[in-house]
Amino acid sequence: MNLFRFRTLLFIFLILAISRYDSNAGDHSNARGDGMANASMLSSFGINAFGLNPANFYYETKTDLGIRQVRLREKPVKPTMEISIFSGGGSYGSDESLSFYNNYLKYLSINRQTFTGIFTDLGSVLNFRQNILPEKTTQVNYNLELKWFSVNYTIPKFGAFNFSIDDDIGLNTDSYSRDQEMPVTFRINSYQGKYDLTNVNINQAEASAWWIRKYAVSFAKQIDFPHSGLIKNIKFGASVGIVNGFGNIITYNTSLYVSTFGIIKNPITQVNHVDSIIGRQDFHTRQSLTDFFQDYRDGAHQHFNFFPKPAGKGYSIDLGFNMQIADEWHIALSVTDLGKIWWNYNTFINDDTNHFAYYNFDLSSSDPTYNTFINDLDGISTRIANKTYTTDMPTRFRAGVMFQPSDRFILESDWMKGNNNLPGNSNQNVLSVGSEYYPLDFLPLRAGLSIGGPGGYYIGIGTGIRLKNLVIDISTSGINQIIANKRLSISFSGKYIL
């Protein structure tokens, strides 16, 4: 299973999900927050707090809009239930362009058969270096989040309970600059209608892709201080989730050194023949895939289901805090996705540092020597099967402050940083500021700016409709990325309030 095919299967999974349930998809499952460039850790309440701050599962509504914080008053409010089915979304792209994203994925090193054509043909070498590789290191990302179901029940003065099922599917990698990935060390020697292509050096960055699902239960509690002149209330919240992993592929930093001798193209078949190939590779991978991927490749569509056997199992913990200061200010802290996944089903671990040498064969799958060569590059003889390995969860730390001078306007600023670069995460600092304004009681307008992380900066815009019992939001977290043709993202979410 190569990484490009894995991504393609995940895309097929998304299409099936949309076509079966008529659910639109976007950058994240919280479209309100995306419209504020993800500066929404404090102002996302109820179901929208999932994955951001579990303290905000608790809220008391002052109006039917379902988001504004109630001013302290003597009369208690009624319990509130929210239900959401199939909110979610996806984004993909690179720092370079969308076309670069689509082209580069074909050349990821785990796809060894496609990769072989680069260093056995002069035209392919030159095209790959000059037309595919970027001038500077470029981040490449694919992310999909589907929140299949979420219910939030708030009991005033007691607490709030939440249960959610959420899928995360993603790919993170970098493309080195052309001078890093394919330095100009290769040499060409022509003779008697043939040529040698020697000292080809290809280096590729770490790439990781996965599909995980989280079943999370949460509780949040608010403590009021009615006689305090400064602190009005404090919220605490925690989530505990069981994580099922359905697919994981990791390729660590990879290097390949190869020299090809006696290359000549057959004028009839247009297939290259080589006299010999010698070289060495550093190829390190981890892979664990549920039966779903194997079954789907055989064309038997009846094997598809939304609850395949997990290839890995783990846990996730979220912790959150929110404090209201005076009537207008809030501050908050949270940490999400503390945890690990143990991958133990259909696993392969490969650490290949071998030298290789092959002689007199065609670069065609009909040639047995060529197939043996490809298997060698794939590490068939060096990989270890059915050995458990672990990955961390995409842990994120957040802090923020919110100013709410009226029920119609919110201004929020957040900081976020991940502790790894797993799919959907970044260990870079991200600063964001966002606002929400209601020109009409049912119509919110949102905008925001975030700086840092993949893409450099994002401008988010969004809107929605808020009725008595129904809330629908739509947004994009990177309208500037769409205009620049670098990344595509859009999000949709909705909930029903009882």
VOGU-3710 file (C-alpha; in Angstrom, 3 decimals, decimal comma):
1> mnlfrfrtll> 0,000/0,000/0,000  1,620/3,286/-1,039  0,900/6,665/0,508  -0,689/8,084/-2,635  -3,138/5,171/-2,808  -3,856/5,560/0,908  -4,731/9,225/0,375  -6,895/8,298/-2,603  -8,811/5,731/-0,567  -9,403/8,289/2,159
11> fiflilaisr> -10,768/10,679/-0,462  -13,091/7,925/-1,713  -14,218/7,428/1,869  -15,086/11,127/2,075  -17,062/11,020/-1,170  -19,022/7,981/0,032  -19,790/9,691/3,298  -21,052/12,809/1,552  -23,127/10,961/-1,030  -24,793/8,693/1,512
21> ydsnagdhsn> -25,704/11,322/4,043  -25,809/14,564/2,054  -23,368/16,123/4,499  -21,189/18,970/3,377  -17,598/19,022/4,531  -15,110/21,703/5,476  -11,870/22,629/7,212  -12,995/21,559/10,693  -16,246/20,503/12,325  -16,638/23,952/13,967
31> argdgmanas> -17,488/26,254/11,069  -18,116/29,153/13,452  -14,523/29,026/14,669  -13,109/28,704/11,159  -14,850/31,931/10,179  -12,927/33,649/12,989  -9,614/32,141/11,759  -9,865/29,677/14,671  -9,752/32,430/17,297  -12,690/30,779/19,042
41> mlssfginaf> -11,402/28,749/21,994  -13,252/31,002/24,481  -16,391/31,856/22,527  -17,241/28,333/21,282  -19,848/26,899/23,644  -21,829/23,674/23,781  -21,153/21,308/20,890  -18,818/23,854/19,284  -16,400/23,465/22,217  -15,457/19,947/21,109
51> glnpanfyye> -11,727/19,683/20,497  -11,126/23,258/21,707  -11,990/23,678/25,386  -14,099/21,129/27,306  -14,867/23,738/29,980  -17,175/25,429/27,469  -19,485/22,442/27,149  -21,272/24,187/30,023  -23,171/27,326/29,117  -26,442/29,025/30,046
61> tktdlgirqv> -28,400/30,711/27,281  -29,794/34,183/27,681  -31,477/34,144/24,283  -32,506/31,560/21,731  -29,321/32,182/19,732  -27,569/29,498/21,736  -24,140/31,100/22,007  -24,224/34,239/24,124  -23,245/34,034/27,777  -25,976/34,779/30,316
71> rlrekpvkpt> -25,524/37,644/32,737  -25,842/36,479/36,324  -29,417/36,732/37,497  -31,606/35,269/40,221  -33,986/33,325/38,010  -32,422/30,005/36,940  -32,435/29,063/33,291  -33,781/25,758/31,969  -31,700/22,732/30,943  -30,516/22,888/27,333
81> meisifsggg> -29,783/20,076/24,888  -27,957/20,409/21,573  -27,697/17,710/18,912  -25,451/17,745/15,861  -25,272/15,130/13,112  -22,570/15,125/10,406  -20,753/18,395/10,794  -17,301/18,404/9,322  -14,975/19,281/6,545  -11,646/19,048/4,787
91> sygsdeslsf> -8,757/21,105/3,484  -5,747/20,359/1,339  -2,887/22,124/-0,374  0,668/23,341/0,039  2,707/26,488/0,562  3,521/26,381/-3,158  0,227/25,780/-5,014  -2,614/23,302/-5,423  -1,089/21,961/-8,630  2,200/21,349/-6,830
101> ynnylkylsi> 0,291/19,450/-4,133  -1,322/17,156/-6,696  1,927/16,536/-8,594  4,257/16,054/-5,666  2,223/13,354/-3,928  2,842/11,071/-6,892  6,541/11,115/-6,081  6,496/10,362/-2,361  9,253/7,866/-1,699  6,984/5,145/-0,393
111> nrqtftgift> 5,610/4,777/-3,923  8,744/3,013/-5,135  7,548/2,017/-8,602  6,769/5,586/-9,607  9,910/6,763/-7,878  12,137/4,383/-9,855  11,401/6,207/-13,099  13,064/9,350/-11,775  16,602/8,008/-11,486  16,585/5,757/-14,573
121> dlgsvlnfrq> 15,720/8,387/-17,169  17,504/11,673/-17,807  14,356/13,494/-18,897  12,564/12,411/-15,717  15,452/13,572/-13,539  15,496/17,016/-15,124  11,699/17,347/-15,096  11,449/16,266/-11,457  14,128/18,681/-10,316  13,142/21,713/-12,365
131> nilpekttqv> 9,361/21,412/-12,706  8,170/19,402/-9,682  10,454/20,340/-6,790  10,029/23,833/-5,285  12,743/26,442/-4,914  12,366/26,381/-1,114  11,057/23,889/1,433  7,266/23,629/1,180  4,726/22,192/3,609  2,139/19,816/2,126
141> nynlelkwfs> -1,034/19,031/4,089  -4,337/17,205/3,768  -6,891/17,212/6,583  -10,460/16,022/6,974  -12,582/16,100/10,119  -16,041/14,538/10,319  -18,019/14,885/13,528  -20,608/12,186/12,902  -22,617/12,790/16,068  -22,516/15,058/19,099
151> vnytipkfga> -24,992/15,687/21,914  -24,562/18,249/24,688  -26,839/18,487/27,743  -26,474/21,366/30,212  -28,139/21,279/33,623  -27,895/24,761/35,181  -26,036/24,924/38,497  -24,981/21,269/38,119  -22,925/20,774/34,967  -22,876/19,744/31,321
161> fnfsidddig> -22,415/16,355/29,659  -21,226/15,766/26,110  -20,797/12,705/23,935  -19,210/12,972/20,488  -17,945/10,709/17,693  -15,305/12,341/15,539  -13,088/11,138/12,654  -9,781/12,756/11,725  -8,051/11,904/8,452  -4,874/13,640/7,424
171> lntdsysrdq> -1,486/13,825/5,751  1,494/15,966/6,779  4,812/16,210/4,977  7,378/18,665/3,675  8,910/18,909/0,243  12,525/19,901/0,519  13,865/22,542/-1,835  15,219/21,178/-5,101  18,792/21,702/-3,905  18,086/19,670/-0,738
181> empvtfrins> 15,944/16,952/-2,271  17,949/16,409/-5,450  21,300/18,203/-5,297  23,238/18,626/-8,536  25,567/15,701/-7,911  24,429/13,536/-10,818  26,612/12,936/-13,853  25,798/11,957/-17,456  28,059/9,953/-19,736  26,912/9,123/-23,304
191> yqgkydltnv> 28,399/6,420/-25,524  27,307/4,116/-28,409  23,657/5,188/-28,240  23,532/4,580/-24,473  24,182/6,777/-21,461  25,052/6,416/-17,786  23,202/8,404/-15,118  25,366/8,280/-12,007  25,563/9,780/-8,501  21,841/10,530/-8,282
201> ninqaeasaw> 21,038/11,537/-4,692  17,406/11,901/-3,610  16,371/12,974/-0,086  12,795/13,224/1,186  11,311/14,525/4,428  9,188/12,621/6,889  5,590/11,989/5,835  2,723/10,722/7,983  -0,893/9,900/7,204  -3,683/8,398/9,263
211> wirkyavsfa> -7,384/7,847/9,827  -8,453/7,854/13,487  -11,812/7,973/15,250  -12,499/9,286/18,753  -15,448/8,345/20,993  -15,386/11,002/23,727  -17,401/11,632/26,879  -17,056/14,965/28,662  -18,176/16,843/31,758  -17,985/20,568/32,525
221> kqidfphsgl> -18,845/22,496/35,666  -19,353/26,205/36,307  -18,755/27,806/39,717  -20,435/31,188/40,176  -19,207/34,031/42,398  -22,277/36,261/42,710  -20,776/38,461/45,404  -17,420/38,977/43,757  -16,793/42,315/42,159  -14,249/40,990/39,685
231> iknikfgasv> -14,487/37,233/39,002  -18,008/36,295/37,914  -17,533/32,565/37,274  -15,009/29,841/36,601  -15,549/26,801/34,393  -13,644/23,518/34,435  -14,035/20,696/31,947  -12,522/17,356/30,977  -12,972/14,874/28,129  -11,893/11,249/27,982
241> givngfgnii> -11,906/9,462/24,651  -11,349/5,997/23,264  -9,417/6,225/20,004  -9,701/3,703/17,172  -7,115/3,962/14,426  -8,042/2,543/11,013  -4,897/3,405/9,090  -1,433/4,799/9,692  1,567/5,172/7,374  4,808/6,898/8,366
251> tyntslyvst> 7,931/7,338/6,262  10,848/8,892/8,084  13,569/10,964/6,417  14,559/8,932/3,377  17,723/8,972/1,261  18,579/7,132/-1,933  21,968/6,999/-3,699  21,924/5,320/-7,113  23,896/5,019/-10,332  22,397/3,560/-13,517
261> fgiiknpitq> 24,574/2,329/-16,398  23,824/1,576/-20,042  20,395/3,197/-20,352  18,818/2,800/-23,795  15,208/3,130/-24,927  13,631/0,420/-27,064  12,310/2,296/-30,141  9,359/-0,077/-30,498  8,142/-0,496/-26,903  9,492/2,875/-25,682
271> vnhvdsiigr> 10,670/1,060/-22,533  14,106/1,783/-21,076  16,607/-1,043/-20,766  19,524/-0,781/-18,325  22,756/-2,741/-18,149  23,065/-2,297/-14,385  21,851/-0,337/-11,338  23,831/-0,066/-8,113  23,145/1,968/-5,002  22,096/2,226/-1,367
281> qdfhtrqslt> 19,041/3,522/0,444  17,999/4,659/3,911  14,305/3,755/3,971  12,405/3,682/7,280  8,629/3,155/7,446  5,823/2,166/9,802  2,469/0,928/8,504  -0,760/-0,380/10,041  -3,953/-0,732/8,005  -7,377/-2,130/8,749
291> dffqdyrdga> -8,856/-4,795/6,462  -11,038/-2,083/4,948  -8,212/-0,958/2,632  -7,440/-4,471/1,449  -11,121/-5,293/0,911  -11,855/-2,105/-0,974  -8,977/-2,667/-3,392  -10,475/-5,965/-4,565  -13,458/-4,041/-5,962  -16,003/-5,661/-3,655
301> hqhfnffpkp> -17,903/-2,591/-2,534  -20,018/-4,556/-0,073  -16,995/-4,744/2,240  -17,269/-1,024/2,960  -18,663/-0,054/6,359  -18,290/2,796/8,787  -17,083/0,575/11,633  -14,121/-1,443/10,290  -11,877/-3,405/12,597  -9,377/-1,019/14,245
311> agkgysidlg> -5,730/-1,341/13,290  -4,783/0,560/16,432  -6,337/1,532/19,749  -5,555/4,310/22,169  -6,861/7,073/24,382  -7,264/10,840/24,390  -7,727/13,371/27,217  -8,789/17,038/26,981  -8,634/19,536/29,878  -10,006/23,070/29,914
321> fnmqiadewh> -10,498/26,196/32,025  -12,478/29,412/31,438  -12,842/32,443/33,725  -15,176/35,419/33,333  -13,716/38,658/34,666  -16,198/41,487/35,222  -18,945/41,601/32,595  -16,875/41,898/29,441  -13,714/39,788/29,757  -12,923/36,084/29,615
331> ialsvtdlgk> -9,621/34,215/29,781  -9,118/30,517/29,103  -6,560/27,717/28,886  -6,857/24,233/27,413  -4,846/21,219/26,359  -6,404/18,722/23,953  -5,564/15,260/22,654  -3,198/14,093/25,355  -2,760/10,412/24,547  -1,272/7,612/22,492
341> iwwnyntfin> -2,273/4,983/19,947  -0,917/1,442/19,898  -0,903/0,110/16,313  -0,947/-3,699/16,410  -2,953/-5,011/13,434  -1,580/-5,642/9,932  1,611/-3,834/10,921  4,863/-3,600/8,979  8,050/-2,002/10,281  10,832/-1,458/7,783
351> ddtnhfayyn> 14,355/-0,171/8,415  16,247/-0,756/5,187  19,862/0,470/4,858  21,013/-2,166/2,348  23,133/-1,834/-0,772  21,711/-3,207/-4,030  22,909/-4,189/-7,510  20,830/-5,444/-10,467  21,872/-6,225/-14,035  20,466/-6,396/-17,572
361> fdlsssdpty> 16,709/-5,780/-17,345  13,860/-3,704/-18,759  12,074/-1,106/-16,660  8,774/-2,935/-17,022  6,623/-5,010/-14,683  6,837/-7,828/-17,251  10,542/-8,231/-16,424  11,100/-10,418/-13,311  14,394/-8,691/-12,471  12,650/-5,329/-12,444
371> ntfindldgi> 9,982/-6,678/-10,084  12,667/-8,052/-7,761  14,342/-4,647/-7,813  11,081/-2,890/-6,886  10,476/-5,353/-4,047  13,988/-4,652/-2,795  13,283/-0,899/-2,734  9,996/-1,621/-0,967  11,938/-3,480/1,719  9,973/-6,705/1,295
381> strianktyt> 12,870/-8,793/2,631  13,767/-6,449/5,508  10,381/-5,515/6,937  9,038/-6,986/10,169  5,352/-7,937/10,300  2,893/-7,884/13,199  5,037/-5,891/15,610  3,296/-3,230/17,713  4,410/0,394/17,494  3,007/3,576/19,038
391> tdmptrfrag> 2,222/7,116/17,924  1,284/10,138/20,003  -1,976/11,979/19,622  -1,842/15,486/18,044  -1,621/17,297/21,386  -2,329/21,042/21,310  -1,971/23,778/23,929  -4,187/26,875/23,789  -4,596/30,139/25,676  -6,780/33,122/24,924
401> vmfqpsdrfi> -8,619/36,239/25,958  -12,057/37,441/24,850  -13,712/40,863/25,067  -17,517/41,012/24,827  -18,805/44,574/25,318  -22,347/43,641/24,190  -24,482/40,684/23,186  -23,898/41,598/19,531  -20,098/41,771/19,413  -17,192/39,523/20,408
411> lesdwmkgnn> -13,461/40,099/19,935  -11,117/37,210/20,741  -7,393/36,539/20,533  -5,859/33,035/20,913  -2,474/31,346/20,968  -2,027/27,700/19,953  0,935/25,352/19,695  1,134/21,606/19,069  3,823/19,355/20,472  4,289/17,430/17,202
421> nlpgnsnqnv> 3,693/17,575/13,446  1,259/14,693/13,180  -1,614/15,078/10,689  -3,765/18,069/11,569  -1,174/19,462/13,966  1,839/21,790/13,924  4,562/22,468/16,480  4,754/26,088/15,321  3,248/28,954/17,312  -0,039/30,191/15,866
431> lsvgseyypl> -1,503/33,550/16,918  -5,033/34,456/15,866  -7,552/37,240/16,351  -11,205/37,018/15,366  -14,501/38,811/15,781  -18,200/38,079/15,556  -20,897/40,702/15,021  -24,703/40,402/14,804  -26,203/43,144/12,601  -29,473/41,217/12,972
441> dflplragls> -30,498/38,834/15,738  -30,391/35,824/13,395  -27,394/36,811/11,230  -23,778/36,632/12,489  -20,858/38,013/10,497  -17,380/36,714/11,309  -13,807/37,463/10,294  -10,362/36,710/11,627  -6,628/36,529/10,987  -4,171/33,841/12,087
451> iggpggyyig> -0,393/33,974/11,746  1,889/30,947/11,948  1,738/27,247/11,122  1,412/25,698/7,646  0,585/28,389/5,112  2,048/31,333/7,049  -1,162/33,302/7,556  -4,884/32,808/7,026  -7,817/35,187/6,677  -11,076/33,613/7,779
461> igtgirlknl> -14,605/34,737/6,932  -17,953/33,204/7,760  -21,621/33,664/8,456  -24,641/31,621/9,495  -28,275/31,529/10,474  -29,444/31,310/14,091  -33,099/30,513/14,625  -34,935/29,528/17,778  -34,009/25,850/17,579  -31,632/25,617/14,632
471> vidistsgin> -28,099/26,915/14,053  -26,267/26,621/10,714  -22,768/28,006/10,080  -20,585/28,127/6,971  -17,099/29,566/6,554  -13,583/29,297/5,230  -10,543/29,690/7,443  -8,274/30,782/4,561  -9,886/32,912/1,884  -6,428/34,322/1,034
481> qiiankrlsi> -5,090/30,785/0,488  -7,951/30,060/-1,908  -7,321/33,277/-3,859  -3,605/32,463/-4,048  -4,471/28,921/-5,281  -2,415/27,338/-2,475  -4,974/25,639/-0,247  -8,677/24,900/-0,503  -10,866/24,847/2,605  -14,512/25,318/3,475
491> sfsgkyil> -16,524/24,234/6,501  -20,123/23,577/7,410  -21,692/22,795/10,782  -25,144/22,754/12,275  -26,956/21,881/15,466  -30,480/21,561/16,766  -31,319/23,086/20,159  -34,038/21,564/22,351
//
